[in-house]
Amino acid sequence: MCWVLAFSTLAAFSQAIWLNFLNYDDHLYVFLNPRVMTGLSWENTVWAFTALHADVSYWHPLTWLSHQLDCELFGLRPGPHHLTNVVLHTANTVLVFLLWTRLSGRTGASAMVAALFALHPLHVESVAWVSERKDVLSTCLALLALHGYVSYVCRPSRGRYLAALILFALGLMAKPMVVTLPFVLLLLDFWPLRRLAIPPSPLLSPRNGAQNVTNETVPQAPLQMLLKEKLPFFALSLASCVVTFIAQKAVGTVASLQSIPLANRLDNVLVSYCLYLKKLFLPLDLGVIYTHPLEHPLWRMAVCGLILGGVTFLCLRLARSKPYLAFGWFWFLGTLVPVIGLVQVGGQSMADRYSYFPLVGVFVMACWGASDLTKSWRWREVAAPAVSIGVASLCFIATSSQLRHWQDSISLLSHTVRVTSRNWHGHCILATALNNAGRFREADRHFAAALKISRGNSLVHEQIAGCLLARGSVRRALAHCDEVLRLDPNSVKAHALKARVLATDPRMDLRSGREALFHAERACALTGHRHPEYLITLADAQAELNEFKAAANRALLAMTVAKNAKRGDLLNSFEERLTLYKSGRPYRLPLIARVNTDDGSPSEATPSPSTEPGRVSAGAPPRPYETQLQ
C-alpha cells in the first residue's frame, strides 16, 4: 500500500517538474536571493539561522537550508526544485498512512485518509509552489514528531520523548504554523490512544464499551497530568510565537489591531472555516490569492455560525461513542488557528496552502465515519473499495487539472482573477507580470481594474509607479509615487524610487538634489540603513548637491553592506559611482532609446535600468512582483 500511494502521488504531480518559478515570492526564496542562489556555505548557513530576511516574515532556517541545498545540487533549474516539493509531499503521504495504520490497525481507512491527503486539489498550492517548501517540509517533520510521540506512549522512555520533542523543534524551524502540535498530541491522547480519563458529563453520550484501538496497553491519566507532560512542547510553541512576532515586527508585516477591526476579523474567521469545508467537498474556483473582503453579509455569518456550532455540538455529543468525530473536528479547527485571521498578517482572507495539515482531521472523520456507516452493508467488501477508488480518481483528475494553471505567473494569475471576484491583489500582480512580458495594454487594463476595486490603495499605486518607470514614463511614475506617499508616508519603495529619479535623471528639469536627499534619507531610515541600494541612492543625492566627500563615504558604506549581504552583483556599479564622486562628478543614468507601448504610442525617453527594485529595462529579465506572503 505504501508503494501504491507513493506511485499515485508521484503520478498526480509528475507535471510539476515542468513548471517554472513564479514572479510571486519565488524570487524572495530562490532565484533573486543571493544567500540561496550561492548554495550551501558556512556564511549562508549562519545567515539562515540569524538573519531576518527583508521581505519574508518568518524565522525558518531549515527552509532556507533546503532551498540552498537545491541550488547547490541543481542550480536555478526550476524542475528539480519542484521535484523536491513533490518528493516531500509523497513522503508525507506515506507517513500519514503509516501513522493511522499504526494507531488503528485499519489498513483500508488509513489508506483512504492518505489518498485524500495525497491527491486532493486543495493541496496543489503547497506542492506546486516552490516558495511553499516550508509547508511540505514542516508537515513532514510534524508527522515524524507524531510518530515519535506514539512510540513514546507505547514504550515510554526519555529517549523517545526527546526524539519527539526535537522533531517538533525542527518542524517549527521549517514553518511556525506547526505550533499547534501540542494540541494535536492531546487529541491523540483522547483518541485513538485513549490516555485521557474523561469524567461523566450529561453532554456526552455513553461510552458504549469503546476500547483503545492500539495493540498496546496504555494507562489513562487525568488532563492535568497529560498537560504537564506536554509542557516542553508548549514551551517550544511559545518560543516560536515570540520569534515569529519579532521577525514580523522587524520587517514591518505585523498588522495593527486597528487595521482590520476585531469584529471584521471574527466575521472572517467564521466564514473562512466554512469556505475551507466547502472547497474540501467542492474544490472549484481555486486561486492563489483570496483578498480580504473586510466585511461579510450578516446572513452569511449567521449561517456559518450555525454550521460550525451545530457540528461542534454533534461531535461533542458523540465524543464517547464516535470519538473520531470530535478528534477530527478539533484537529481541523485547532490547527487552522495560527492562520485563520484572528491576528491579521497580510491582505488575504484565506489560502489553500493553509489547509495542508488541518484537513487530515476532516479526512479521518470522513473515512472512519464512512466505515462505521457501511459496516452492516451486505456488499461492503466490494462497494467500499470501488467507492474509494472512484473518489481517489476524481481527486487525481482535479489535481492534474489544477496543476495546469501553475505553468507560469501569467497563467496562474489569469486563472485566479477569473475565478475570484473583486480581487485587486490578483489584478495587480497579473498586471505586473504582463508588464514585464511587454504586454502593456493588458497590464494597463488590469491595473485599472485593481484601482477601480480598491480605490486609495497605496500598494497598487506603488506597483504602477515601478511599471511606468520600466516603460520610460518617468513623470507619470513620479505622480504615482506622490499618491503613494500621500496615502502612506512611510512607503520605503516610493521614497527610494523618487530619490533615485530626482538625484540621477539626466534631465535637469526632473532633478532636485534637496528633495532627493530627503526621500533617500527616509528610505534608509525606514530600513535601518541596512539596504545597500538605498544607501547608494543617498550617496547619489549627496553628489547631486556637490557633497562629494560625504557621497564617497556613503558609497563605501553601501559597498560594505552589499558585501555583508553577499550582493556582489552591486559592487561594480557602486565602484563606478565611487570613482565619479572622487573626481567631483555626480552619477547620471544614461538615456536609452524610447520604448513603444503596444498601442503604438511612444513613451518618454527613459534612463537605463538601475538596481532599484521593481525597475525593468528592455531586454532585462522580468522583475518579480515584490510582495510578501504569509
C-alpha positions as CSV (number, residue, x, y, z in Angstrom):
1,M,0.0,0.0,0.0
2,C,2.9,2.4,0.7
3,W,4.2,1.8,-2.8
4,V,0.7,2.3,-4.4
5,L,0.2,5.6,-2.5
6,A,3.7,6.8,-3.4
7,F,3.3,5.9,-7.1
8,S,-0.1,7.6,-7.2
9,T,1.2,10.8,-5.6
10,L,4.2,11.0,-8.0
11,A,1.9,10.3,-11.0
12,A,-0.6,13.0,-10.0
13,F,2.2,15.6,-9.5
14,S,4.5,14.5,-12.3
15,Q,3.8,17.5,-14.4
16,A,5.1,19.8,-11.6
17,I,8.7,19.2,-12.7
18,W,7.9,21.2,-15.9
19,L,6.6,24.2,-14.1
20,N,8.5,27.5,-13.9
21,F,9.4,29.7,-11.0
22,L,6.8,32.3,-10.2
23,N,7.5,36.0,-10.0
24,Y,5.5,35.9,-6.8
25,D,7.6,35.1,-3.7
26,D,9.9,32.6,-5.6
27,H,12.3,35.5,-6.1
28,L,12.5,36.1,-2.4
29,Y,13.1,32.4,-1.6
30,V,15.2,31.3,-4.5
31,F,16.1,33.0,-7.8
32,L,16.9,36.5,-6.7
33,N,18.1,35.7,-3.2
34,P,21.9,35.7,-3.2
35,R,22.1,33.8,0.1
36,V,20.1,31.0,-1.5
37,M,21.4,31.1,-5.1
38,T,25.0,30.6,-4.0
39,G,24.1,27.3,-2.3
40,L,25.4,25.8,1.0
41,S,28.2,27.5,2.7
42,W,29.1,28.4,6.3
43,E,28.2,32.1,5.7
44,N,24.9,31.2,4.2
45,T,24.1,28.8,7.0
46,V,24.8,31.4,9.6
47,W,22.6,33.8,7.7
48,A,19.7,31.2,7.6
49,F,19.8,30.9,11.4
50,T,20.5,34.5,12.3
51,A,19.2,37.0,9.7
52,L,15.6,38.2,9.2
53,H,15.0,38.5,5.5
54,A,13.9,41.9,4.4
55,D,10.7,40.6,2.7
56,V,10.0,37.3,4.5
57,S,8.4,37.5,7.9
58,Y,9.2,34.0,9.2
59,W,12.2,32.6,11.0
60,H,12.5,29.3,9.3
61,P,16.2,28.3,8.9
62,L,15.6,24.8,7.8
63,T,13.5,26.0,4.9
64,W,16.4,28.3,3.9
65,L,18.8,25.4,4.1
66,S,16.6,23.2,2.0
67,H,16.5,25.9,-0.8
68,Q,20.2,26.4,-0.5
69,L,20.8,22.6,-0.9
70,D,18.7,22.6,-4.0
71,C,20.7,25.4,-5.5
72,E,23.9,23.7,-4.5
73,L,22.8,20.5,-6.3
74,F,20.7,21.8,-9.2
75,G,21.4,25.4,-9.7
76,L,18.5,27.5,-10.7
77,R,16.7,25.0,-12.9
78,P,13.1,25.1,-11.6
79,G,12.3,21.4,-12.3
80,P,14.5,19.9,-9.5
81,H,13.2,22.5,-7.0
82,H,9.6,21.4,-7.8
83,L,10.6,17.8,-7.6
84,T,11.9,18.3,-4.1
85,N,8.4,19.5,-3.1
86,V,6.8,16.5,-4.8
87,V,9.1,14.1,-3.0
88,L,8.4,15.6,0.3
89,H,4.7,15.5,-0.3
90,T,5.0,11.8,-1.3
91,A,6.9,11.2,2.0
92,N,4.1,12.9,3.9
93,T,1.5,10.8,2.3
94,V,3.3,7.6,3.3
95,L,3.8,9.0,6.8
96,V,0.1,9.7,7.2
97,F,-0.8,6.2,6.1
98,L,1.7,4.6,8.4
99,L,0.6,6.7,11.4
100,W,-3.0,5.8,11.1
101,T,-2.3,2.1,10.3
102,R,-0.1,2.1,13.4
103,L,-2.8,3.8,15.6
104,S,-5.8,1.8,14.3
105,G,-4.7,-1.3,12.5
106,R,-7.3,-0.4,9.8
107,T,-5.4,-0.5,6.6
108,G,-8.3,0.4,4.3
109,A,-9.5,3.5,6.2
110,S,-5.9,4.6,6.8
111,A,-5.1,4.2,3.1
112,M,-8.1,6.4,2.1
113,V,-7.0,9.1,4.5
114,A,-3.6,9.1,3.0
115,A,-5.0,9.0,-0.6
116,L,-7.2,12.1,0.1
117,F,-4.2,13.8,1.6
118,A,-2.1,13.0,-1.4
119,L,-4.5,13.8,-4.2
120,H,-6.9,16.5,-3.0
121,P,-6.6,19.6,-5.3
122,L,-6.6,21.9,-2.3
123,H,-3.0,20.7,-1.7
124,V,-1.7,21.7,-5.2
125,E,-0.7,25.1,-3.9
126,S,1.5,23.7,-1.2
127,V,3.3,21.3,-3.6
128,A,3.4,23.2,-6.9
129,W,4.7,26.4,-5.4
130,V,8.5,26.4,-4.7
131,S,8.0,29.1,-2.1
132,E,5.8,26.7,-0.1
133,R,8.6,24.3,0.6
134,K,8.1,25.4,4.2
135,D,4.6,23.7,4.1
136,V,5.6,20.3,3.0
137,L,8.9,20.3,5.0
138,S,7.3,21.4,8.3
139,T,4.5,18.9,7.8
140,C,7.0,16.1,7.2
141,L,8.8,16.9,10.5
142,A,5.5,17.3,12.4
143,L,4.3,13.8,11.2
144,L,7.6,12.4,12.3
145,A,7.2,14.0,15.7
146,L,3.7,12.4,15.9
147,H,5.3,9.0,15.1
148,G,7.9,9.7,17.8
149,Y,5.2,10.6,20.3
150,V,3.2,7.4,19.6
151,S,6.5,5.4,20.2
152,Y,7.0,7.2,23.5
153,V,3.4,6.5,24.6
154,C,3.5,2.8,23.8
155,R,7.0,2.3,25.2
156,P,7.9,5.3,27.5
157,S,11.5,6.4,27.7
158,R,13.4,9.6,27.9
159,G,15.0,9.0,24.5
160,R,11.7,8.6,22.7
161,Y,10.2,11.6,24.4
162,L,13.3,13.7,23.5
163,A,13.2,12.4,19.9
164,A,9.6,13.6,19.5
165,L,10.5,17.0,21.1
166,I,13.5,17.5,18.8
167,L,11.4,16.6,15.7
168,F,8.8,19.2,16.8
169,A,11.5,21.8,17.2
170,L,12.8,21.1,13.7
171,G,9.3,21.4,12.4
172,L,9.0,24.9,14.0
173,M,12.3,25.8,12.3
174,A,10.7,24.9,8.9
175,K,7.4,26.8,9.5
176,P,6.0,28.1,12.7
177,M,2.4,27.1,11.7
178,V,3.0,23.7,13.4
179,V,2.9,25.5,16.8
180,T,-0.4,23.7,17.4
181,L,1.2,20.3,17.5
182,P,1.0,20.0,21.4
183,F,-2.8,20.4,21.0
184,V,-2.7,17.6,18.5
185,L,-0.9,15.4,20.9
186,L,-3.6,16.0,23.5
187,L,-6.2,15.0,20.8
188,L,-4.2,11.8,20.2
189,D,-4.4,11.2,24.0
190,F,-8.2,11.5,23.7
191,W,-8.4,9.2,20.7
192,P,-7.2,6.8,19.4
193,L,-4.6,6.4,22.3
194,R,-7.4,6.9,24.9
195,R,-5.0,8.0,27.6
196,L,-7.4,10.8,28.7
197,A,-9.7,9.8,31.6
198,I,-13.0,11.6,30.7
199,P,-15.3,12.3,33.7
200,P,-19.0,11.7,33.3
201,S,-21.0,14.5,31.7
202,P,-24.6,15.0,30.6
203,L,-23.4,16.4,27.3
204,L,-21.6,13.2,26.3
205,S,-23.3,10.1,25.2
206,P,-22.5,6.8,27.0
207,R,-19.1,5.2,26.2
208,N,-20.7,2.2,24.6
209,G,-17.8,-0.1,25.5
210,A,-15.2,1.6,23.2
211,Q,-11.7,0.4,23.8
212,N,-8.2,1.6,23.0
213,V,-7.6,1.0,19.3
214,T,-3.9,0.4,19.6
215,N,-2.4,-3.0,20.3
216,E,-0.5,-1.6,23.3
217,T,-1.9,-1.3,26.9
218,V,-1.9,2.5,27.6
219,P,-2.8,3.6,31.1
220,Q,-5.2,6.5,31.4
221,A,-4.4,9.8,33.2
222,P,-6.2,13.0,34.1
223,L,-6.0,16.0,31.9
224,Q,-3.7,17.9,34.4
225,M,-1.1,15.1,34.2
226,L,-1.2,15.0,30.4
227,L,-0.8,18.8,30.2
228,K,2.2,18.6,32.5
229,E,3.7,16.0,30.2
230,K,3.4,18.4,27.3
231,L,4.9,21.5,29.0
232,P,8.2,21.3,27.0
233,F,6.2,21.1,23.8
234,F,4.1,24.1,24.8
235,A,7.3,26.0,25.8
236,L,8.7,25.5,22.3
237,S,5.4,26.7,20.8
238,L,5.5,29.8,22.9
239,A,9.2,30.5,21.9
240,S,8.3,30.1,18.3
241,C,5.4,32.5,18.6
242,V,7.7,35.1,20.2
243,V,10.3,34.7,17.5
244,T,7.7,34.9,14.7
245,F,6.3,38.1,16.2
246,I,9.8,39.7,16.5
247,A,10.5,38.6,12.9
248,Q,7.3,40.1,11.5
249,K,7.8,43.3,13.5
250,A,11.3,43.6,12.2
251,V,10.2,43.5,8.6
252,G,7.0,45.6,9.2
253,T,4.4,42.9,8.4
254,V,2.6,42.8,11.8
255,A,-0.8,44.3,11.1
256,S,-2.0,46.7,13.8
257,L,-5.1,45.6,15.7
258,Q,-6.9,48.6,14.2
259,S,-6.0,47.9,10.6
260,I,-8.9,45.4,10.4
261,P,-11.3,45.7,13.3
262,L,-11.7,42.7,15.6
263,A,-15.4,42.3,14.7
264,N,-14.4,42.0,11.0
265,R,-11.7,39.5,11.8
266,L,-14.1,37.4,13.8
267,D,-16.6,37.5,11.0
268,N,-14.0,36.3,8.5
269,V,-13.0,33.5,10.9
270,L,-16.5,32.1,10.8
271,V,-16.8,32.4,7.0
272,S,-13.3,31.1,6.3
273,Y,-13.8,27.9,8.3
274,C,-16.9,27.1,6.3
275,L,-15.2,28.1,3.0
276,Y,-12.4,25.6,3.7
277,L,-15.1,22.9,4.2
278,K,-16.9,23.9,1.0
279,K,-13.7,23.8,-1.0
280,L,-12.9,20.4,0.5
281,F,-16.1,18.9,-0.9
282,L,-16.4,21.1,-4.0
283,P,-12.8,22.1,-4.9
284,L,-13.8,24.6,-7.6
285,D,-12.5,28.1,-8.3
286,L,-9.2,27.6,-6.6
287,G,-6.9,30.6,-6.8
288,V,-3.6,31.7,-5.3
289,I,-5.0,34.8,-3.7
290,Y,-8.3,35.5,-1.9
291,T,-8.4,39.1,-0.8
292,H,-9.9,40.0,2.5
293,P,-13.5,41.4,2.0
294,L,-13.3,43.4,5.3
295,E,-16.9,42.6,6.0
296,H,-19.4,39.8,5.2
297,P,-23.2,39.9,4.9
298,L,-25.0,39.2,8.2
299,W,-26.9,36.3,6.8
300,R,-23.6,34.6,5.7
301,M,-22.1,35.0,9.2
302,A,-25.3,33.6,10.8
303,V,-25.4,30.5,8.5
304,C,-21.6,29.8,9.1
305,G,-22.0,30.3,12.8
306,L,-24.9,27.8,12.9
307,I,-23.0,25.3,10.8
308,L,-19.9,25.4,13.0
309,G,-21.8,25.5,16.2
310,G,-24.0,22.6,15.1
311,V,-21.1,20.4,14.0
312,T,-19.2,21.1,17.2
313,F,-22.2,20.2,19.4
314,L,-22.8,17.0,17.5
315,C,-19.1,16.0,17.7
316,L,-19.1,16.6,21.5
317,R,-22.4,14.7,22.0
318,L,-20.9,11.7,20.2
319,A,-17.4,12.0,21.7
320,R,-17.7,8.7,23.6
321,S,-19.4,6.5,21.1
322,K,-17.8,8.0,18.0
323,P,-14.6,9.7,19.2
324,Y,-13.1,10.1,15.8
325,L,-15.6,12.8,15.0
326,A,-14.5,15.0,17.9
327,F,-10.9,14.2,17.2
328,G,-11.0,15.1,13.5
329,W,-13.2,18.2,14.0
330,F,-11.0,19.7,16.7
331,W,-7.8,18.8,14.7
332,F,-9.3,20.8,11.8
333,L,-10.4,23.8,14.0
334,G,-7.3,23.9,16.1
335,T,-4.5,23.5,13.5
336,L,-6.0,26.4,11.5
337,V,-6.0,28.8,14.4
338,P,-2.5,30.3,13.6
339,V,-3.6,31.3,10.1
340,I,-7.4,31.8,10.4
341,G,-7.0,35.6,10.7
342,L,-7.5,36.3,14.4
343,V,-4.2,38.2,14.1
344,Q,-4.3,39.5,10.6
345,V,-0.9,39.5,8.7
346,G,-1.2,40.4,5.0
347,G,-4.3,41.1,3.0
348,Q,-5.6,37.6,2.4
349,S,-8.8,36.2,3.9
350,M,-7.7,32.6,3.5
351,A,-5.3,30.4,1.4
352,D,-5.5,26.9,0.0
353,R,-2.0,26.2,1.4
354,Y,-3.2,26.8,5.0
355,S,-5.4,23.7,4.7
356,Y,-2.4,21.3,4.0
357,F,-2.1,19.9,7.5
358,P,-5.5,20.7,9.0
359,L,-7.5,18.7,6.5
360,V,-6.1,15.5,7.8
361,G,-8.6,15.8,10.7
362,V,-11.6,16.0,8.3
363,F,-10.3,13.1,6.2
364,V,-10.2,11.0,9.4
365,M,-13.8,12.0,10.2
366,A,-14.9,11.1,6.7
367,C,-13.1,7.8,6.3
368,W,-13.9,6.4,9.8
369,G,-17.5,7.7,9.6
370,A,-18.0,6.0,6.2
371,S,-16.5,2.8,7.6
372,D,-18.9,2.8,10.5
373,L,-21.9,3.6,8.4
374,T,-21.2,0.8,5.9
375,K,-20.1,-2.0,8.3
376,S,-23.5,-3.7,8.2
377,W,-23.8,-3.5,4.4
378,R,-24.1,-6.8,2.6
379,W,-21.8,-5.7,-0.3
380,R,-19.4,-3.7,1.8
381,E,-16.3,-5.7,0.8
382,V,-16.9,-4.8,-2.9
383,A,-18.6,-1.4,-2.7
384,A,-16.2,0.2,-0.2
385,P,-13.0,-0.3,-2.4
386,A,-14.9,0.7,-5.5
387,V,-16.2,4.0,-4.0
388,S,-12.7,4.7,-2.5
389,I,-11.0,4.2,-5.9
390,G,-13.7,6.4,-7.6
391,V,-13.2,9.2,-5.1
392,A,-9.4,9.0,-5.3
393,S,-9.7,9.0,-9.1
394,L,-11.8,12.2,-9.1
395,C,-9.2,13.9,-6.9
396,F,-6.5,12.7,-9.2
397,I,-8.2,14.3,-12.2
398,A,-9.0,17.5,-10.4
399,T,-5.4,17.8,-9.1
400,S,-4.0,17.2,-12.6
401,S,-6.3,19.9,-14.0
402,Q,-5.4,22.4,-11.3
403,L,-1.7,21.9,-11.9
404,R,-2.0,23.1,-15.4
405,H,-2.8,26.6,-14.2
406,W,0.6,26.8,-12.4
407,Q,2.8,26.8,-15.6
408,D,3.9,30.4,-15.0
409,S,2.9,33.6,-13.3
410,I,0.6,34.9,-16.1
411,S,-1.3,31.6,-16.4
412,L,-1.8,31.3,-12.6
413,L,-2.9,34.9,-12.0
414,S,-5.1,34.9,-15.1
415,H,-6.9,31.9,-13.6
416,T,-7.1,33.5,-10.2
417,V,-8.7,36.7,-11.3
418,R,-11.1,34.7,-13.4
419,V,-12.4,32.5,-10.6
420,T,-12.4,35.1,-7.8
421,S,-14.3,38.4,-7.5
422,R,-13.1,41.9,-6.7
423,N,-9.5,40.6,-6.4
424,W,-7.5,43.8,-6.6
425,H,-4.4,42.0,-5.4
426,G,-4.6,39.4,-8.1
427,H,-5.2,42.0,-10.8
428,C,-2.2,44.0,-9.6
429,I,0.2,41.0,-9.6
430,L,-1.1,39.9,-13.0
431,A,-0.6,43.4,-14.4
432,T,3.0,43.4,-13.2
433,A,3.7,40.1,-14.9
434,L,2.1,41.3,-18.1
435,N,4.1,44.5,-18.0
436,N,7.3,42.5,-17.5
437,A,6.4,40.5,-20.6
438,G,5.9,43.6,-22.7
439,R,2.1,43.2,-22.9
440,F,1.5,46.8,-21.8
441,R,-2.2,47.2,-22.9
442,E,-3.3,44.2,-21.0
443,A,-1.2,45.3,-18.0
444,D,-2.9,48.7,-18.0
445,R,-6.3,47.1,-18.1
446,H,-5.6,45.0,-15.0
447,F,-4.0,48.0,-13.2
448,A,-7.2,49.9,-13.9
449,A,-9.3,47.1,-12.6
450,A,-7.2,47.0,-9.4
451,L,-7.6,50.7,-8.8
452,K,-11.4,50.5,-9.5
453,I,-11.8,47.7,-7.0
454,S,-9.6,49.2,-4.3
455,R,-9.5,53.0,-4.5
456,G,-7.0,54.7,-2.4
457,N,-4.7,51.6,-2.1
458,S,-1.1,52.7,-1.9
459,L,0.2,49.2,-2.9
460,V,-1.5,49.5,-6.3
461,H,-0.1,52.9,-7.0
462,E,3.4,51.8,-5.8
463,Q,3.4,48.9,-8.3
464,I,2.1,51.1,-11.1
465,A,4.9,53.6,-10.5
466,G,7.5,50.8,-10.9
467,C,6.0,49.6,-14.1
468,L,5.6,53.0,-15.7
469,L,9.1,53.7,-14.9
470,A,10.1,50.5,-16.6
471,R,8.4,51.8,-19.8
472,G,10.0,55.2,-19.5
473,S,7.0,57.1,-18.2
474,V,9.1,58.9,-15.6
475,R,6.8,61.8,-14.9
476,R,3.7,59.5,-14.6
477,A,5.7,57.2,-12.3
478,L,6.6,60.2,-10.0
479,A,3.0,61.2,-9.9
480,H,2.0,57.8,-8.7
481,C,4.8,57.9,-6.1
482,D,3.4,61.2,-4.8
483,E,0.0,59.5,-4.5
484,V,1.6,56.6,-2.6
485,L,3.3,58.9,-0.2
486,R,0.0,60.8,0.3
487,L,-1.7,57.5,1.3
488,D,1.3,56.0,3.1
489,P,4.1,58.5,4.1
490,N,6.3,55.5,5.2
491,S,6.4,53.7,1.9
492,V,10.1,52.7,1.5
493,K,9.8,51.9,-2.2
494,A,8.1,55.2,-3.1
495,H,10.8,57.2,-1.2
496,A,13.6,55.2,-2.8
497,L,12.2,55.5,-6.3
498,K,11.6,59.2,-6.1
499,A,15.1,59.7,-4.7
500,R,16.7,57.7,-7.5
501,V,15.0,59.7,-10.2
502,L,15.4,63.1,-8.6
503,A,19.1,62.5,-8.0
504,T,20.3,60.8,-11.2
505,D,17.9,61.6,-14.1
506,P,20.0,63.2,-16.9
507,R,17.3,65.8,-17.5
508,M,17.9,68.9,-15.3
509,D,14.2,69.8,-15.1
510,L,13.5,66.5,-13.3
511,R,16.4,66.6,-10.8
512,S,16.1,68.1,-7.3
513,G,19.0,67.4,-5.0
514,R,17.4,68.6,-1.8
515,E,14.2,66.6,-2.4
516,A,16.2,63.6,-3.5
517,L,18.2,63.8,-0.3
518,F,15.0,63.9,1.8
519,H,13.5,60.9,0.2
520,A,16.8,58.9,0.2
521,E,17.3,59.6,3.9
522,R,13.7,58.5,4.7
523,A,14.2,55.2,2.7
524,C,17.5,54.5,4.6
525,A,16.0,55.4,8.0
526,L,12.9,53.2,7.4
527,T,15.2,50.2,6.6
528,G,17.7,50.8,9.4
529,H,20.4,51.8,7.0
530,R,20.8,48.0,6.1
531,H,19.7,48.2,2.4
532,P,22.8,48.8,0.1
533,E,20.7,50.1,-2.9
534,Y,19.1,52.7,-0.8
535,L,22.4,53.7,0.7
536,I,23.9,54.2,-2.8
537,T,20.9,56.3,-3.7
538,L,21.6,58.5,-0.7
539,A,25.2,58.9,-2.0
540,D,23.8,59.9,-5.4
541,A,21.7,62.6,-3.8
542,Q,24.7,63.9,-1.8
543,A,26.7,64.0,-5.0
544,E,23.9,65.9,-6.8
545,L,24.3,68.5,-4.0
546,N,28.1,68.6,-4.6
547,E,28.8,66.9,-1.3
548,F,31.3,64.6,-2.9
549,K,33.3,63.6,0.2
550,A,30.1,62.6,2.0
551,A,28.9,60.7,-1.1
552,A,32.2,58.8,-1.3
553,N,32.0,57.8,2.3
554,R,28.3,56.7,1.8
555,A,29.3,54.7,-1.2
556,L,32.0,52.9,0.8
557,L,29.4,52.1,3.4
558,A,27.0,50.8,0.7
559,M,29.8,48.5,-0.6
560,T,30.4,47.1,2.9
561,V,26.7,46.4,3.4
562,A,26.5,44.8,0.0
563,K,29.5,42.6,0.7
564,N,28.0,41.5,4.0
565,A,24.7,40.8,2.3
566,K,26.6,38.8,-0.4
567,R,25.3,41.2,-3.1
568,G,28.3,41.0,-5.3
569,D,26.2,41.9,-8.3
570,L,26.0,45.5,-6.9
571,L,29.7,46.1,-6.4
572,N,30.7,47.1,-9.9
573,S,28.1,49.7,-10.1
574,F,29.0,51.1,-6.7
575,E,32.7,51.2,-7.6
576,E,31.9,53.3,-10.7
577,R,30.0,55.7,-8.6
578,L,32.8,55.9,-6.1
579,T,35.2,56.8,-8.9
580,L,32.9,59.5,-10.1
581,Y,32.5,61.0,-6.6
582,K,36.2,61.1,-6.0
583,S,36.6,63.0,-9.3
584,G,34.0,65.5,-8.3
585,R,31.2,64.3,-10.6
586,P,27.7,63.2,-9.8
587,Y,26.2,60.0,-11.2
588,R,23.8,60.1,-14.1
589,L,21.7,57.4,-15.6
590,P,22.3,57.3,-19.4
591,L,19.4,57.7,-21.7
592,I,18.3,54.8,-23.8
593,A,16.1,54.6,-26.8
594,R,12.4,55.3,-26.5
595,V,10.2,52.4,-25.6
596,N,7.0,51.9,-27.6
597,T,3.9,50.7,-25.9
598,D,1.8,48.0,-27.6
599,D,-0.8,50.6,-28.5
600,G,1.7,52.3,-30.8
601,S,2.3,55.4,-28.6
602,P,5.9,56.2,-27.7
603,S,6.8,56.7,-24.1
604,E,9.1,59.5,-23.0
605,A,12.8,58.8,-23.1
606,T,13.9,56.8,-20.1
607,P,17.1,56.2,-18.2
608,S,18.8,52.8,-18.4
609,P,18.0,50.4,-15.6
610,S,19.2,50.9,-12.1
611,T,19.4,48.5,-9.3
612,E,16.2,49.8,-7.8
613,P,13.7,47.0,-7.1
614,G,10.7,47.0,-9.5
615,R,12.5,48.6,-12.4
616,V,12.9,46.7,-15.7
617,S,14.6,47.6,-18.9
618,A,14.2,46.3,-22.5
619,G,16.0,43.0,-22.7
620,A,16.4,42.6,-19.0
621,P,14.9,39.6,-17.1
622,P,11.4,40.4,-15.8
623,R,11.4,41.8,-12.3
624,P,9.1,40.0,-9.9
625,Y,6.1,41.4,-8.2
626,E,7.7,42.5,-4.9
627,T,5.4,41.4,-2.1
628,Q,5.3,39.2,0.9
629,L,3.0,36.2,1.6
630,Q,2.4,34.6,4.9
